[in-house]
Amino acid sequence: QVQLAESGGGLVQPGGSLRLSCAASGRIFSTYFMGWYRQAPGKQREMVAGIGSGGSTNYADSVKGRFTISRDNAKNTVYLQMNNLIAEDTAVYSCNGVVGEFGSATPRTYWGQGTQVTVSS
């Protein structure tokens, strides 16, 4: 079993910054795709940013130039640096990881518990 532990959410004013962290733990062979998703009230969950095992990244158009995703493979951790935050960024942010486990031939998808990000004056 693999667990994803998130941290870094909170309340921030428009224009502020926040850094989210998500660490995967367990019998991990490798972490492949890792990403951040968010869901605001009344809206579908959307992918904010993703990063592959080789370091390739992908961002939603709404966050390009403001958010940066990165990973530390040695720590099985993914980060999301959020700058120039706006009210529309308010949502529950969840970490997603596609993880290969020892003894399992097929990678599995895991989700973190979610952390609230609120951008408000």
N, C-alpha and C positions, 0 to 999 in steps of 0.2 A: 504494500500500500504506500502511496505517495501522498504527501500533504503539501499544500502551498500556503505559506504564511505571509500575509500582506501587512504593510504598515505605511504611514505617511499621510493619510488623509486628514482633512480638517477644514476649518473655515479660513478663508483668505479674501482679502479685498481685491476688486478688479485691478489688474495690472501687476498683481503679486505673483509669487512663484511657489511651487510645491514639488516635492520629490517623493514619488511612490516607490516602494520596494516590495519585491515578492521573492521569497526564498523557497525553493523546493527541497524537501527532505524525504528520506526513505532509501530503499534499495534501488538507487538510480544508476542505470547504466549510462544513459545519456539524455540530455534535454534537447529536443529538436526545436520545433517552433515554440516560441513563447510570445505572448502578446498581452495587451491591455484592451479591455472592452469597457464600455460604459452604457448605462441605461438611465435615462431621465424619465420622470413620471409621464405616462401616456405615450411613450415612444418605444420603438423597438431597440433592443440591444444592438450596439454597433461596435465594430472594431475601430479602436483609436490608433493603435500602432502595433506592429508585429515585427519580430526579428527571428531569422532562421539560425540554424546551428553554425552556418558559415559567416554570419554577420550581416547578411542582407536585410534591409529594413523596408517597411511599407507603412504609410501614414494615411489617415483620412484627410481629405482635402481641407476640412475645417480646422485642422491642427498643424498643418504643414508650416514650418518656419517658427512655430511656437513650442512644440513638444519634441523631445528627443528620447528615443528608446535605446537602451544599451543593455548589455548582459555581461556577467562575470561567470564564465563557464566553470572555473575552479570552485566557485561558491554556489553554483546552480541557482543564480539569482538574476532577476531581470529588474530593471529600473525604468521609471518614466519621469523625466524631468519636464515639468510643466511651467512655462514662462508666459508672461503677458496674459494671464488668465482673464477670461470674460465670463459674464453671467451665464452664458449659454454652455459653459463647461460644467456647470453644476449637474452632478449625476452620481450614481453609485458606480465606482470603478472596480472592476474585477480582473484578476490575473488569470490567465489561461496558459496551460503548458501541455505540450504533447511530449510525453515522457516515455523513454524506454527503460524497462525494469529488468533486473537480473532474473532469469528464469522465465521470462515472457518473450515470445517471438514477435508480438505485435505491440507497437506503442499505444498508449492510452492517453486520453484527454482528461486533465484534472482542472478544477476551478478553485480559486481562492474564495474566501468568505465574503469578499467585497468590502470596500471602504468608501465612506461618504466624502465627497468633495463638494464644498459649498463655496461659491464665489458671490459675495454680496458686500455692499457698502455698509 
